[in-house]
Amino acid sequence: MSPAGHSLSPTSSLPPLRSPTTLPGEQIFAALDNLHELYCPVSLSQAIKSQLEHGKAHGDLPAQQADSGYVSEDEDDIDSKGALDALRADAFERNFAIRWLTTLIARAEELLLIDEDEREHVVDKASYVLASFSKAVDEDEEEDPGLTRDFSFALALSGTPESDAREKVKIDVRLHDGPHATTDHTDVGLQSWGASIVFSDLLCASPARFGLTRCALGASPRIIELGAGTGLVSLALDKALPHLGVPDATLIATDYHPAVLDNLRSNIALTRAGVKACALDWSNPILEAPLDAPADVLVATDVVYALEHAVWLRDCATRLLSPKGVFWLMMTIRPNGRFEAVVDSVETAFQGTTPKAADGRHLAILAMEAVEKRQGVGRGDESGYKLFRIGWT
C-alpha cells in the first residue's frame, strides 16, 4: 500500500482482473486501501471545485492551452494537495476505478482468498469505496456536462501555389469532450487525447509532408479517420484543406461506440464542418455508404488499447485504402501499465504478408518516426508517440 498522502493513480496501480485466481489477497487489499485513501476522505465534488478554483486564482495563466485537458501526475506518487485534488477530480481515473471495483465484486467468487470471511471483507470494502462515488454525485446534484474546448493550430501555406513560405493561417476548432461516465471502456473516445492534438499540430505545421496538397491529392480526395473519437483530426482537416487548394475533399469520421458517435456528430455541428460521421466496427466492417469507396488517406490516433485491436485495424484498413493510398497512424507510448505492449502489437500486426488486397499486395509499415511528448499535452502515463506511415507493398 502507498504511504499516507501518497495515493497512486488507479490506472498505474490497480492489478488486472483478467485472471482473478492468480491475484494474492495482499495485492487486492493493498489496491482497495489505496482507493479508499484516494477517494473516501473527501467529497469528490469538493475536490473538483477545489481544482477549478485553483485554476481561476491564476489569472496570469493562458485561459486555454492546446493540451489534452486530462493531464494526470507526472509521477505515480502524489506529494501535494493540489496534485491529489487533480487526481481525485480526474474523470478518466475515477471511472477506471469504478470499472475495476465493479468487476472485482462481480468476480469475487474467483478470488484466491483464505476463507469466506476474507472474501466478504473484500466485497464490503470494494462496495464501500464504490458507494462513495454515488455519494459524491448526490452531493453535487448536477450531472457532469463535459467540457467545451477550443484548439488553435498554425497552418503553414508554403506548399501552396503563390504562397509566402512564412505565411500561416490560424485553424480554430471548437469541440466538446463528453463526460466519461459509463462503465464501458470502449467510450474512451469521448475525450480528446494527446495524440490527436499532437498529430493535428503536425499536419498543420507541415501539410506537404503528409501529402496534403492539391498536387498529391487532387481537388476531391476521400479521407477517412478511424477511431475518430471527438473528431479533432477530421475537424482540423476540414478547416485546413480549402487553404491548401483542396476545397472538395470528402471527410469521413468513424467510430464504434454509440455515445462517442453522438458526441462526434454534435462536434461536427458545433464546428459547422463538412464531415460525415458513421459507425465502423473494425472486427466486422460493413462498407456501405459513405464507406463504399476506397480512401486516398486513412488517419488514426491512439486507437489501439488491446492486442487484438491492431489486427482488426490492419484488416479493416486493407479493405478501406485505395491502391495508391497512405495510412497515417500515431500511437501513444505508455511505458508502464496495461497499455505498455500495444505499440509493439501495431508493429507486429503489420509485419506479416496477410491479408492481401485483390492485386496481391499487403499493408506494411513504410516508415516510423518517434515524436516527443509536448509539455502540458497528454496524460502523465504518456512518454511520447510513434508516427507510422503505412502503405502497400
N, C-alpha and C positions, 0 to 999 in steps of 0.2 A: 504494500500500500504506500502511497505517496505521503510525505510528511505533511503535517497540518499546514494549510496555507499554500500548498504547492500541488494543487489538483492537476491531474493530467487530462488532456482533451480526450473525449470519447473515441474519436477516430484513430488516435495513436495508441490507446491503452486497452480498449475492450478486446478480449480474445475472440476469434471467430467461433461461431456456433455450428459450423458445418458438421462436426463430429463431437457432440457433447460428451460422449462416453470417454473421450481422451483427456478431458479437462480436469485437473486436480481441484479438489474443493477449495484449497488455499487460494488458487488463482481466481476462482469465481467470487469468493468473499472479498478478496482484495479489490476486484473490479467494482463490486457493489459498494464497498466502503468509499472508493474514490468518487463514484456517482453521488452517493449520499452527501459527502463532504462538499462536492461541487454545487449540487442543485437544491439541497434541502435547507441549508441555513438561512437563505434569504428568499424573498419573493422574486420570481423571475421577472415579473413586470417592473419591479423596482430596479432590478439590475439593468433592464433595457432603458428605463427612464434615466438612470444614472449615466449611462453611456451617451445618450442623446444630449443631456445637459452638459456633460463634459465637452462634447463637440461644439455646442453653442457658445461655451465660455471662451473658445479660441477664435475670436472674430478675425484675427490676423491670418488665419489659415485659408487656403482656397476653399470655396464653397463646394466644389465637386472635382475630385481627381478622377482621372481615367483609370480607376482600379476596379477590382472585382467586386468591391463592396462587402466581401465576406472574408477579410483578412483575419486569420487567427494568429496565435502566438508563433514567433519565430523559434522559440524553444518550447519543449514539452512542459517544462516546469513553469508554472505561473507564479511569479515572485512579486507581484504588485497588485493592489486592489483594483486599479484601473484595468489592468490586463485580465484579472479574474472576472470583473464585471463584463468585459467584452466577450470572454469565453462563455459565460452564462447566457449572454444575450445572443450568441451565435445560433441562428435558426437551424443551420445545417447540423452543427454538433448536437444540438438539442434533439432534433428528430432522429439522428443516428442513434442516440442513446435510447430514445423511445422504442425504435425498432428492435434494438438489441434486447431490451428488457422484455418486450412483448414476446420475442422468440424464446428467451430464456424461460419464461413462465410456461409457455406452451409446450416446451420440450423438457420440463423439469424431471419427468419420469425417466429420461435417458441419462441424467447426470450420474456420474460415478461418485456417490457420496457414501458416508459411513452408515447412515441409517435414515429412517423416515423422518425423524425429528430434525436432522440436518437439512433434509430436502424441504421440509415445511418452513424451516428458518430462511432458506434461500428464497422461496416463493414469497414469504411475508416481507422480507427486506426489499425484494425487487418490486413488489406491489406498492410498498410504501413510497419508494422513490418515484414510481410511475404515477402514483396519485398526486404527487407534488406538482407535476406538470399541469394536471387538470385544475388544481387549486389555483395555480398562477394565472390560468386563463380566466377562471371565475373572478379572481381579484381584479383583473384588468377590465373585464366585462366588455372587451372590444376584440373583434376578430382582426388578426394581423392582415392589413391590406396590401402588404408587399411594399415595393419601393419603385418609384418612377425615377429614372436616371438619364442624364444627358452625357453623351460621349462626343468628343470632337477629335477629328484626325486631319492631318495636313496632307492633302493630295498633291503630289508632285506632277507637274504637267510637262516635264522635259521631253517625254516621249511622243508628244502630240505635234502635229504639223504647226509651224509658225508660232511655237510657244517659246517663251524665255526659259532657259534652263533653271533659273531661280524662281520661276513663277509657281505659286502654290495656291490651292483653293481649300477652303475650310469645309470639311464634310461633317455635318452635325447629325447625330442620330439620337432620338429620344425613344426610350423603351421602358417597359415595366417588368421588373423582376417580381414574380409571384411569390407568395409565402410558401415555403417548403413545409407544409403542414399535414402531410399524409404519411402513412406507414409504408408507402410503396417506394422502393429505392429507384424505380425507373423514372420518377418525376424530377430527377436532378436538373433537367433542362429548364426548370422554372427560374433558374438563376443564370446570370451571365458570368461565365468562368474566365479565369485569367488568360487561357489560351486563345479564346475568341477575341479578346481585347488586343492582345499582342499581334495576332495574325491580321486583324483588321488594320492595325497600325502599319504593319509591314507591307500589306497590299497597297495602301495609300502612299507610303513613302517611296515605293519603287514598283509601280504598276507594270512597267515593261519587263521587269524580271519575272513576273508571273504570267507574262503573255497577255496582259490586259490592254491590248492596243487594237485599233481597227485593222492594222496590217495582219496581226496574228489571228484575230477572232472574226473579222468581217463585221458587218453592221448589225447582224441579228443572231448572235450566238445563243446557245442554251447552256445555262449554268445551274447546277443542282447542288444544294447544300444538304449533306447527310447529318442527321442528328443535330438539327439547327438550333434546338433549344429556344432561347428568346429571339433568335433570328438576327443577332447583331451583325454577323458577317454578310448575310444577304442584304440587310438594310443598308449597310455601308457601301456595298457594291452597287445597289440601286441608285444611290446618290452620286457615286463616283463615275460610273461608266459613261454617262452622257458627256461629262467633261473630257473623256478620253476618246471621243469620236465614235462611241458605241452606243447609239441612242435607243436601239430597238432590241436589246437583249431580253431573253426570256429567263426570268429568275424564279426558281422553284425551291422553296424551303421545306424540308421534310423532317418529320419526327414520328415517334411511335406512340407516346403516351397521350391520351385524350386531353388531360389537363394542360399539358405542355402545348399541344396544338391549339387549344382555346386561347392560351396566353399569347402564342405566336401570332395568331390571327388578329388579336387585339393590338399587338405591337405594329403589325403591318398597317392597320387602320390608323393608329396613333401617329405614325410617321408619314401616312399617306403615300405609301410606297407601292410600286407596281410589281409586287412579289406575290407569287401564288404559294399557298400553304397546302400541304396534303400529307396524309398518313403514309408511312412506309415501314414495313416490318422486314428487316434485313434477312431474317431467317426464313421468310416466306414472301418474297416481294411480289406484289401484284402490279404489273406495269401497265396500268390503264391510264388514260388521260388525267393529268398532264404529263405522266411519266412514260408515255407511249412512243417517245422519240429519244434517240441517244443524246447524251450530254457532251458538249465540247469541253466543258470543265466541270470537275467534281471538287467540292471543298468539304472539309470536315475538321473540327477542332475538339480535342479531348472527348472522344466519343466511345472509347473502349474502357469498360470497367470490369470485365470478366474475360477469361481466356478464350471462351467461345465467341465473344463479340468480334474479335479480329478476323476469324474465319468467315463469319456471317458478312462482315463488312467487305472482305475481299470478293466473296462470291456475288454479293449484290452489285458491287462496283463493276465486276466483269460484265454483268448484264446491262449496266447503265451507260458505260463510257463508249463514246464513238471511236472509230478506228484510229483517228488522229488526235484523240483527246488526251487530257492530262488530269491527274488526280492529285490535289494538294491536301496533305494530311498533317496537322500539327497535333502532337501528343505531349501531354504534361508528364514530366519526370517527378515521381514521388518516391524518394529513395527508401522510405520506411513505411511500414504498414501493409495492409492487404492489397493495395494497388501497385506495389513495387514492381511486379513482374509484367504488368500489362503492356508496357512499351516493348519489352522483348517479344511478347506474343505477336505484336504487329510485324516485327521484322521476321519472325518465324513463319507467319502466315503467308507472307509474300516471297518466301524463298523457294517454294516449290514450282512446279510447272503445270499445275492444275488449279482451278478449272480452265479450260481453253475456250476461246471465242470461236466463232464459225470459221475464221480464217486460220485456226490452229495456234494463234498466239495466246499468251497469257500475261497477266499483270505482274509487274515486278517493281521493286524499289530501284529507281534510276539514280537517285541522289538523296543524301541525308545531311542535314546541317543542324548543329547544336545552336540553340538560341538561348541567350541568357535571361534569367528571371529579371523582370523590371521592378524597381523599388516601388512598393505600395500597390503592386498588382498581384493578384492571386492569393491563395491561402498559404498559411505557414508551413504546410507539408509539401509545398512545391519547391523544387530546387532549380527548375529550368524547363526547357522544352526541346523537342526534336521535330524538325520540319522535314517531311518526306515528300519527294517528288516521285510519283508513281505513274508508270506508263506501260505501253505494250512492248513485249519483247518476244 
